Amino acid sequence: MRAARGWPGLLRSAGLEQVTSRSVLLDLPAPLTEGVREVVLAELAARVGRAQAYLAQEDRIAWNSVLDRTSPVWLGNRDDLALLTARTIHMGTRREEHG
C-alpha cells in the first residue's frame, strides 16, 4: 500500500518510536532457478497487468506475447533472465506502558 505520508510517518502517527528504515538489495544473476524464474515472471505479469490501461495497443500485444507460456518468445524460455531488486523495511518500537 502506498501512503501519502510514507511509512515512517504512518508508523510514528501510530505511536511507534525510534522509527528507522533499511533497504535490502537482492541480486540474482542469470541463469535463475526455475522457482525464482516463476516468481519473477509472475511479478512482472502482475505489474504489466496493472499497467494495461496505460499501454498502447502494440505494447499490450508485445507484453502479452512475452508473458504467454505458449508463445515462442516467452521470457521463461530465456537463460539470461536475472533479478535485481531492492526492498525497504520500516521498523519502530512500541513504548511499554507500566501501571
C-alpha positions, -999 to 999 in steps of 0.1 A, spaced: 0 0 0 14 34 -9 8 61 17 7 98 11 28 104 42 52 75 38 56 45 60 79 62 86 53 90 92 25 64 94 44 44 120 51 75 141 15 86 139 5 51 151 26 57 182 58 39 174 91 54 183 127 51 170 114 46 135 141 36 111 142 23 75 166 -1 58 168 -11 22 180 -46 12 194 -54 -23 187 -88 -39 209 -96 -69 204 -130 -85 224 -133 -117 214 -154 -147 205 -182 -151 177 -182 -125 165 -213 -109 131 -225 -121 114 -214 -89 129 -179 -89 121 -175 -126 85 -184 -119 83 -158 -92 100 -131 -113 76 -138 -143 45 -138 -120 56 -104 -105 63 -90 -140 29 -102 -153 12 -86 -123 29 -53 -129 21 -54 -166 -15 -63 -157 -18 -31 -136 -4 -10 -164 -26 -24 -192 -49 6 -192 -19 29 -198 -2 9 -226 -6 14 -263 -22 -15 -281 11 -25 -297 28 -25 -263 -1 -46 -248 4 -71 -276 41 -73 -271 39 -78 -234 12 -104 -237 33 -123 -262 65 -124 -240 44 -134 -209 24 -161 -227 38 -196 -220 27 -209 -254 45 -181 -273 78 -189 -289 91 -156 -274 80 -164 -238 105 -149 -214 106 -182 -194 125 -198 -223 154 -174 -219 185 -184 -199 197 -148 -195 170 -136 -170 184 -121 -139 168 -104 -108 179 -72 -93 156 -56 -68 155 -36 -36 131 -37 -7 128 -12 20 118 -23 55 104 2 80 107 -5 118 97 11 150 93 3 187 63 5 209 67 20 244 57 -4 271 31 10 295 36 3 332 8 6 357 
